[in-house]
Amino acid sequence: MNPNLIPCPYCCSPGHPKFVYAGKNYFHCHRCDLIFSPLSKEDVEASIRHYRDCYYDASADDQLSPPRLEIHEKILDLLEKAREPGTLLDVGCGRGAFLRAAARRGWAAQGIDPSLDSIREAATVLKGCVFCTTLNDFDPPGIYEVVTMINVLDHLPDVRQAVTRAAALLQDGGFLYLRVPNTLFHTSVFRLASSARILWPLRRFCIFHQCSLTPRFLRGLIHDAGLTTMTIKNAPLAGGYRSRGADAASRPAAVLDRSVYAVARLGEIISRGWILIGPSLEVLAAKDTDRNR
């Protein structure tokens, strides 16, 4: 094999060099459309240690920021259009903010996270409902009507294993919800920022983690996990939902957020869901009883 080609971790087809970002080489699999950064065994172990030991200190404040809390409410709005509140598992629950919002709205919510510090804090309010473990090692007390993975999947080294495991934790007719950065948006911004030095500041808006996921890849991933795609669409930007009484300093950002989302939503509507150019995507998939017989 060409030494410049790296096997895709999802489908094992050749991955072609795509770009370098933050010192990492990223490759693109033309077959399944996954963009990925290769991981050695040592890299995987280092990643596990980071999320177990360091992630709380790095992200604790962000988890309770107003935009993140707004995202939680919009996710629950979407889920409650599909079903009444029931049993829910949040994978990568962190400090438990989404779980608390879900519980207030009548969900029997549980969560898992590898960060012991995060789980200790979450347990002060959600005792008995949060567990310090990974998705692969989790021994659930039962199965769930909904499993959520909010800004989690693109951090994981094996997305096939994660979604397959999440599907196994769903009851028949249950829903899997995913929120991930939209690779189509972030690679476009990255190319634009790389085209001229004056545009380099735009690179800070790009998000590339372990895997970068496109709508085409997500459709294949959902199908391979034995689930049926209900929707893949542009995710609302939290800033666009700030209240009318928000302080004046935050209003320009809210207007910008609404404008970006409006443009992305217009393209989505005109193309009947095939043009998805927002910064984030949200996926709702169902565990179809007939399909899994």
C-alpha positions as a printed NumPy array, in Angstrom:
array([[  0.   ,   0.   ,   0.   ],
       [  1.083,   3.558,  -0.659],
       [  2.826,   4.715,   2.56 ],
       [  0.857,   7.972,   2.353],
       [ -2.409,   6.031,   2.67 ],
       [ -3.658,   4.983,   6.102],
       [ -6.36 ,   2.304,   6.568],
       [ -9.674,   3.78 ,   7.614],
       [-10.523,   2.696,  11.192],
       [-14.154,   2.247,  10.172],
       [-14.154,   0.364,   6.863],
       [-10.419,  -0.399,   6.354],
       [-10.35 ,   1.293,   2.937],
       [ -7.376,   3.553,   2.128],
       [ -7.493,   6.911,   3.848],
       [ -5.963,   9.737,   1.818],
       [ -4.066,  12.676,   3.375],
       [ -6.506,  15.532,   3.956],
       [ -4.917,  18.247,   6.117],
       [ -2.817,  18.925,   9.205],
       [ -4.482,  20.588,  12.167],
       [ -3.028,  21.27 ,  15.636],
       [ -0.05 ,  19.062,  14.814],
       [ -2.201,  16.064,  13.81 ],
       [ -2.438,  14.498,  10.366],
       [ -5.999,  13.892,   9.189],
       [ -6.991,  11.44 ,   6.47 ],
       [-10.154,  11.071,   4.38 ],
       [-11.731,   7.733,   3.495],
       [-13.458,   8.178,   0.142],
       [-15.495,   5.013,   0.624],
       [-17.32 ,   5.751,   3.909],
       [-16.531,   9.516,   4.07 ],
       [-14.882,   9.405,   7.494],
       [-12.137,  11.934,   8.256],
       [ -9.842,  10.663,  10.98 ],
       [ -6.514,  11.056,  12.735],
       [ -4.703,   7.715,  13.148],
       [ -4.283,   6.475,  16.697],
       [ -1.659,   4.126,  18.044],
       [ -2.316,   1.959,  21.091],
       [ -0.356,   4.494,  23.136],
       [ -2.494,   7.329,  21.755],
       [ -5.68 ,   5.529,  22.8  ],
       [ -4.326,   4.97 ,  26.304],
       [ -3.292,   8.627,  26.572],
       [ -6.756,   9.718,  25.443],
       [ -8.397,   7.535,  28.084],
       [ -6.156,   9.01 ,  30.77 ],
       [ -6.968,  12.55 ,  29.597],
       [-10.739,  12.106,  29.822],
       [-10.441,  10.224,  33.096],
       [ -7.991,  12.532,  34.875],
       [ -7.878,  15.924,  33.135],
       [-11.104,  16.615,  31.255],
       [-12.979,  17.909,  34.298],
       [-10.402,  20.614,  34.996],
       [-10.295,  21.63 ,  31.336],
       [-14.039,  21.785,  30.679],
       [-15.893,  22.092,  33.987],
       [-16.925,  25.722,  33.489],
       [-17.969,  25.262,  29.864],
       [-20.354,  22.464,  30.828],
       [-22.486,  24.939,  32.787],
       [-22.242,  27.874,  30.383],
       [-25.549,  29.451,  29.255],
       [-25.077,  28.357,  25.608],
       [-24.509,  24.749,  26.683],
       [-27.58 ,  24.813,  28.935],
       [-29.626,  26.203,  26.038],
       [-28.455,  23.317,  23.869],
       [-29.784,  20.897,  26.491],
       [-33.245,  22.444,  26.441],
       [-33.424,  22.341,  22.633],
       [-32.39 ,  18.662,  22.623],
       [-35.135,  17.837,  25.095],
       [-37.63 ,  19.778,  22.971],
       [-36.698,  17.582,  19.996],
       [-36.888,  14.34 ,  21.977],
       [-40.262,  15.251,  23.434],
       [-41.665,  15.777,  19.941],
       [-40.831,  12.129,  19.285],
       [-42.016,  10.608,  22.573],
       [-43.172,  11.245,  26.106],
       [-40.441,  11.49 ,  28.779],
       [-39.22 ,   8.059,  29.837],
       [-35.942,   6.297,  30.6  ],
       [-32.833,   8.012,  29.241],
       [-29.092,   7.331,  29.312],
       [-26.686,  10.203,  28.616],
       [-23.275,   8.945,  27.473],
       [-20.52 ,  11.367,  28.485],
       [-22.741,  13.115,  31.021],
       [-19.926,  15.137,  32.597],
       [-21.159,  17.177,  35.56 ],
       [-24.744,  16.096,  34.921],
       [-26.238,  19.36 ,  33.676],
       [-28.207,  17.671,  30.881],
       [-29.411,  14.985,  33.28 ],
       [-30.697,  17.604,  35.71 ],
       [-32.554,  19.383,  32.915],
       [-34.061,  16.068,  31.776],
       [-35.099,  15.121,  35.309],
       [-36.862,  18.468,  35.762],
       [-38.905,  17.666,  32.663],
       [-39.951,  14.235,  33.882],
       [-37.305,  11.935,  32.421],
       [-35.902,   9.015,  34.426],
       [-32.374,  10.004,  33.463],
       [-29.084,   8.224,  34.115],
       [-25.585,   9.034,  32.892],
       [-22.101,   7.629,  32.494],
       [-18.725,   9.342,  32.196],
       [-15.104,   8.189,  32.621],
       [-14.212,  11.297,  34.655],
       [-14.351,  10.481,  38.362],
       [-14.351,  14.171,  39.345],
       [-17.306,  14.821,  37.048],
       [-19.265,  11.883,  38.421],
       [-18.523,  12.848,  42.02 ],
       [-20.019,  16.281,  41.387],
       [-22.986,  14.944,  39.434],
       [-23.72 ,  12.409,  42.178],
       [-24.271,  15.165,  44.744],
       [-27.599,  15.845,  43.016],
       [-28.106,  12.651,  41.004],
       [-27.053,  10.025,  43.525],
       [-27.576,   6.517,  42.191],
       [-28.181,   7.81 ,  38.655],
       [-24.619,   8.42 ,  37.454],
       [-21.794,   5.936,  36.97 ],
       [-18.052,   6.375,  36.455],
       [-17.463,   4.059,  33.519],
       [-17.149,   3.905,  29.759],
       [-19.85 ,   2.854,  27.342],
       [-18.067,  -0.427,  26.623],
       [-17.698,  -1.318,  30.314],
       [-21.113,  -0.116,  31.46 ],
       [-23.311,  -2.771,  33.063],
       [-26.754,  -1.152,  32.824],
       [-29.557,  -1.773,  35.296],
       [-31.925,  -2.12 ,  32.342],
       [-32.503,  -0.833,  28.837],
       [-33.539,   2.65 ,  27.802],
       [-36.086,   4.45 ,  25.691],
       [-33.505,   7.068,  24.688],
       [-29.696,   7.148,  24.59 ],
       [-28.003,  10.518,  24.024],
       [-24.421,  11.296,  23.016],
       [-23.977,  15.067,  23.017],
       [-20.66 ,  16.226,  21.529],
       [-19.136,  12.869,  22.448],
       [-18.96 ,  10.613,  19.406],
       [-16.235,  12.518,  17.549],
       [-13.91 ,  12.137,  20.565],
       [-14.051,   8.337,  20.54 ],
       [-11.49 ,   6.066,  18.847],
       [-14.077,   3.534,  17.617],
       [-17.355,   5.111,  16.505],
       [-18.746,   1.84 ,  15.137],
       [-18.325,   0.114,  18.49 ],
       [-19.822,   3.083,  20.358],
       [-22.98 ,   3.369,  18.255],
       [-23.48 ,  -0.394,  18.106],
       [-23.209,  -0.555,  21.892],
       [-25.597,   2.374,  22.311],
       [-28.099,   0.634,  20.022],
       [-27.88 ,  -2.506,  22.152],
       [-28.912,  -0.472,  25.206],
       [-32.116,   0.714,  23.509],
       [-35.456,  -0.972,  23.816],
       [-37.332,  -1.73 ,  20.593],
       [-38.767,   1.516,  19.302],
       [-36.225,   3.523,  21.305],
       [-34.24 ,   6.506,  20.009],
       [-30.553,   7.352,  19.729],
       [-29.716,  11.07 ,  19.695],
       [-26.33 ,  12.331,  18.488],
       [-24.979,  15.873,  18.334],
       [-21.623,  16.277,  16.553],
       [-19.617,  18.976,  14.759],
       [-20.474,  19.101,  11.049],
       [-17.296,  18.268,   9.155],
       [-18.586,  19.835,   5.936],
       [-18.772,  23.199,   7.712],
       [-15.466,  22.965,   9.567],
       [-13.386,  21.735,   6.616],
       [-14.824,  24.57 ,   4.494],
       [-13.863,  27.148,   7.125],
       [-10.433,  25.527,   7.445],
       [ -9.821,  25.742,   3.679],
       [-10.95 ,  29.362,   3.645],
       [ -8.73 ,  30.244,   6.607],
       [ -5.75 ,  28.515,   4.99 ],
       [ -6.147,  30.427,   1.737],
       [ -4.816,  33.736,   3.068],
       [ -2.868,  34.82 ,   6.143],
       [ -5.421,  37.527,   6.926],
       [ -8.068,  34.798,   7.333],
       [ -6.039,  32.61 ,   9.701],
       [ -8.009,  33.745,  12.79 ],
       [-10.959,  31.8  ,  11.367],
       [ -9.088,  28.578,  12.126],
       [ -9.96 ,  28.941,  15.797],
       [-13.6  ,  28.278,  14.908],
       [-12.71 ,  24.895,  13.379],
       [-13.43 ,  21.768,  15.41 ],
       [-11.547,  18.559,  14.642],
       [-11.331,  15.829,  17.233],
       [-10.478,  12.169,  16.818],
       [-13.032,  11.632,  14.055],
       [-14.78 ,  14.172,  11.865],
       [-18.234,  13.109,  10.745],
       [-20.138,  14.037,   7.596],
       [-23.85 ,  13.49 ,   6.946],
       [-23.016,  10.681,   4.485],
       [-20.84 ,   8.91 ,   7.03 ],
       [-23.49 ,   9.286,   9.728],
       [-26.182,   7.747,   7.527],
       [-23.959,   4.709,   6.929],
       [-23.01 ,   4.468,  10.595],
       [-26.636,   4.494,  11.732],
       [-27.598,   1.859,   9.156],
       [-24.675,  -0.412,  10.072],
       [-25.699,  -0.261,  13.752],
       [-29.117,  -1.68 ,  12.86 ],
       [-30.935,   1.597,  13.389],
       [-33.196,   3.622,  11.128],
       [-32.354,   7.268,  10.495],
       [-35.222,   9.553,  11.454],
       [-33.502,  12.898,  10.902],
       [-30.042,  14.294,  10.224],
       [-30.236,  18.067,  10.252],
       [-28.462,  21.264,  11.17 ],
       [-28.454,  21.604,  14.949],
       [-29.751,  24.921,  16.33 ],
       [-27.056,  27.233,  17.635],
       [-27.579,  27.857,  21.31 ],
       [-26.759,  31.552,  21.064],
       [-29.636,  32.055,  18.672],
       [-32.058,  31.17 ,  21.439],
       [-30.978,  33.701,  24.047],
       [-33.91 ,  35.379,  25.679],
       [-35.113,  38.796,  24.599],
       [-34.018,  40.12 ,  27.94 ],
       [-30.392,  39.114,  27.437],
       [-27.81 ,  41.81 ,  28.192],
       [-26.843,  44.16 ,  25.365],
       [-23.296,  42.791,  25.097],
       [-24.605,  39.351,  24.167],
       [-27.091,  40.53 ,  21.522],
       [-24.651,  40.916,  18.589],
       [-23.471,  37.347,  19.114],
       [-27.059,  36.151,  19.291],
       [-27.884,  37.951,  16.029],
       [-24.851,  36.393,  14.348],
       [-25.831,  32.962,  15.631],
       [-29.374,  33.363,  14.345],
       [-28.086,  34.52 ,  10.96 ],
       [-25.709,  31.58 ,  10.57 ],
       [-28.434,  29.141,  11.565],
       [-30.985,  30.791,   9.266],
       [-28.681,  30.437,   6.248],
       [-27.916,  26.805,   7.103],
       [-31.594,  26.058,   7.676],
       [-32.594,  27.647,   4.359],
       [-30.135,  25.439,   2.476],
       [-31.443,  22.407,   4.342],
       [-35.073,  23.203,   3.459],
       [-34.401,  23.974,  -0.218],
       [-32.389,  20.77 ,  -0.661],
       [-34.867,  18.69 ,   1.35 ],
       [-32.239,  17.829,   3.925],
       [-29.307,  17.043,   1.663],
       [-27.407,  20.318,   2.074],
       [-26.3  ,  20.505,   5.684],
       [-23.881,  23.375,   6.231],
       [-24.43 ,  24.361,   9.87 ],
       [-21.575,  24.127,  12.4  ],
       [-23.228,  21.191,  14.188],
       [-25.477,  18.309,  13.214],
       [-28.074,  16.488,  15.234],
       [-29.157,  12.95 ,  14.463],
       [-32.224,  11.101,  15.666],
       [-32.327,   7.383,  14.896],
       [-34.812,   4.696,  15.908],
       [-34.4  ,   1.064,  16.84 ],
       [-36.87 ,  -0.441,  14.423],
       [-38.448,  -3.657,  15.756],
       [-39.175,  -5.081,  12.279],
       [-35.69 ,  -4.387,  10.951],
       [-33.97 ,  -6.198,  13.82 ],
       [-35.999,  -9.395,  13.716]])
